Amino acid sequence: MLFISGARVVTPGRDLGVTAVRVEAGRIVAVGADVQPAAGDRVVDASGLTLLPGFVDIHSHGRGGADFCDATDEAFSKIGTGKLADGVTSFLATGLTRPEEELAEMCRCTERYKASGEGATCLGVHLEGPFFNGDMAGAQNPAYLKNPDAQFVKRLNAVSPVKKVSLAPELEGAEDCIKELVAEGIVASGGHSSADYATFERARASGMTHLTHFCNAMMPIHHLRPTMVTGGLLADDVYVEIITDGVHLSDPMIALIAKTKGPDRLMVITDAMCAAGEPDGIYSLGGLRVRVEKERATLADVPYDPKAVVSNVAGSVALYPDCFRRFVRVTGWPLEECMKATGFNQCRSMGIADRGEIAVGQVADMVLVDDDFVPLKTIVGGVVKFEKE
């Protein structure tokens, strides 16, 4: 049992001001200025701080030198517990373009991590690959690319629930694969793709509702040749992920996307690789060498080409508070509107109705932050799992 008082409470769509929150059995049971603690409650005086719903990162590969595709219990533990310091209370374990057996082992690790009960909550698996266009592969290993295959996904889904699959909708079999994924309750997301607008619309009609790291590894906007980016901006029913690390999208582009899409269809992600939170140096991403220098990760063996549609940028080294801080500043939106993009939209887009809000009945996943959005306490299922010294 937990009782938090004195904090400014901000939840998607509502700034509740200074109010109290009470938790029992891992769920929020009361929110209000007149709520009082019960006998046995752990009382947290959060005066001067802000209480937010915990961040939900549905697209990240690693942290602290570990990658989910390492497929070891140690890697999952390091990432899952490390995320607590970032205010992340739940995440999708995101894979890369790797052989099926390696992804199956990642899925087995996912299930063992869930059973451990440590760290942030793993909501499921996100398969980023291997169903990508080779010309748009970027930092995905081209040796293991293949056409969309729903049976491939179903085999992995039988090991650990797959919540989301990123794929290139222009590839052979993509539309049928999307339909099969949707029938299984799996989100289909377009990514690493050269799809034009017409292809995007067919995929959307088949059930594709997400776009992966929007604008990155996609054909850019053109005034005469509309692309999947054009479609993503226009489609009111499609959610778009954005990496707001200052490397993958310029601030004006973040502002344009935000102004066009509005707060109800945006999802802030990190797309963080193993080097997130680590010093500069050479790292590995899906078997490819990556150089990290000055908060920027690039393929070490691919020279930068300013004219290329897909650059040599290789994932992010940002932590979630960094991405959130930039998002708040660039959009200029009220905090309660920004909070839709940090967990509420992610959860609702995947059919998860009991996370992402500070409201009665919701899972008590919350983060206490200071005025600069630095996480000071991270609460998962009503348990304080991280406290900043």
DAWOUR-V577015 format. One record per residue. NEAR is the number of other C-alpha atoms within 10 Angstrom. Layout:
BEGIN
NEAR ; NEAR
END
This chain:
BEGIN
18 ; 23 ; 23 ; 23 ; 23 ; 19 ; 23 ; 19 ; 24 ; 22 ; 22 ; 23 ; 16 ; 15 ; 15 ; 17 ; 15 ; 19 ; 18 ; 25 ; 27 ; 25 ; 25 ; 17 ; 13 ; 18 ; 23 ; 24 ; 16 ; 20 ; 20 ; 16 ; 14 ; 9 ; 15 ; 15 ; 18 ; 12 ; 7 ; 9 ; 14 ; 16 ; 14 ; 15 ; 13 ; 19 ; 12 ; 13 ; 20 ; 21 ; 29 ; 29 ; 30 ; 30 ; 30 ; 30 ; 26 ; 28 ; 28 ; 28 ; 29 ; 32 ; 26 ; 18 ; 17 ; 22 ; 29 ; 30 ; 27 ; 21 ; 20 ; 18 ; 17 ; 15 ; 21 ; 28 ; 19 ; 18 ; 24 ; 26 ; 19 ; 19 ; 26 ; 27 ; 24 ; 22 ; 31 ; 31 ; 31 ; 26 ; 23 ; 22 ; 30 ; 29 ; 27 ; 23 ; 26 ; 22 ; 12 ; 15 ; 10 ; 16 ; 23 ; 20 ; 19 ; 27 ; 27 ; 17 ; 25 ; 26 ; 18 ; 15 ; 22 ; 17 ; 9 ; 11 ; 10 ; 15 ; 24 ; 30 ; 22 ; 22 ; 21 ; 22 ; 26 ; 24 ; 26 ; 26 ; 26 ; 28 ; 27 ; 29 ; 24 ; 18 ; 13 ; 21 ; 22 ; 23 ; 25 ; 24 ; 18 ; 18 ; 12 ; 16 ; 18 ; 16 ; 19 ; 26 ; 18 ; 18 ; 12 ; 11 ; 20 ; 17 ; 13 ; 21 ; 18 ; 11 ; 17 ; 20 ; 19 ; 26 ; 22 ; 25 ; 28 ; 26 ; 28 ; 32 ; 33 ; 22 ; 18 ; 14 ; 13 ; 21 ; 22 ; 15 ; 23 ; 30 ; 19 ; 20 ; 24 ; 16 ; 11 ; 14 ; 15 ; 23 ; 22 ; 30 ; 27 ; 30 ; 29 ; 31 ; 27 ; 25 ; 23 ; 21 ; 17 ; 14 ; 19 ; 25 ; 19 ; 14 ; 25 ; 23 ; 13 ; 18 ; 22 ; 28 ; 23 ; 27 ; 25 ; 28 ; 27 ; 25 ; 25 ; 22 ; 22 ; 25 ; 21 ; 17 ; 15 ; 10 ; 7 ; 6 ; 11 ; 17 ; 23 ; 27 ; 24 ; 19 ; 19 ; 26 ; 20 ; 12 ; 14 ; 14 ; 15 ; 21 ; 25 ; 27 ; 23 ; 27 ; 28 ; 27 ; 28 ; 17 ; 16 ; 22 ; 17 ; 13 ; 18 ; 11 ; 14 ; 20 ; 17 ; 15 ; 21 ; 21 ; 12 ; 13 ; 20 ; 17 ; 21 ; 20 ; 22 ; 25 ; 31 ; 29 ; 30 ; 28 ; 28 ; 26 ; 30 ; 25 ; 29 ; 27 ; 17 ; 14 ; 14 ; 16 ; 12 ; 15 ; 19 ; 17 ; 23 ; 18 ; 15 ; 15 ; 17 ; 26 ; 18 ; 23 ; 13 ; 9 ; 17 ; 19 ; 26 ; 23 ; 23 ; 18 ; 11 ; 14 ; 10 ; 14 ; 10 ; 9 ; 7 ; 8 ; 16 ; 21 ; 20 ; 20 ; 22 ; 24 ; 28 ; 28 ; 29 ; 26 ; 23 ; 27 ; 21 ; 17 ; 19 ; 23 ; 15 ; 16 ; 25 ; 15 ; 12 ; 18 ; 20 ; 13 ; 15 ; 12 ; 16 ; 18 ; 21 ; 24 ; 29 ; 24 ; 28 ; 28 ; 28 ; 26 ; 24 ; 27 ; 21 ; 13 ; 18 ; 16 ; 13 ; 13 ; 13 ; 18 ; 25 ; 31 ; 27 ; 27 ; 19 ; 16 ; 16 ; 18 ; 24 ; 31 ; 31 ; 27 ; 27 ; 24 ; 21 ; 14 ; 9 ; 9 ; 18 ; 17 ; 25 ; 19 ; 23 ; 30 ; 24 ; 26 ; 21 ; 21 ; 17 ; 17 ; 17 ; 22 ; 13 ; 9 ; 5
END
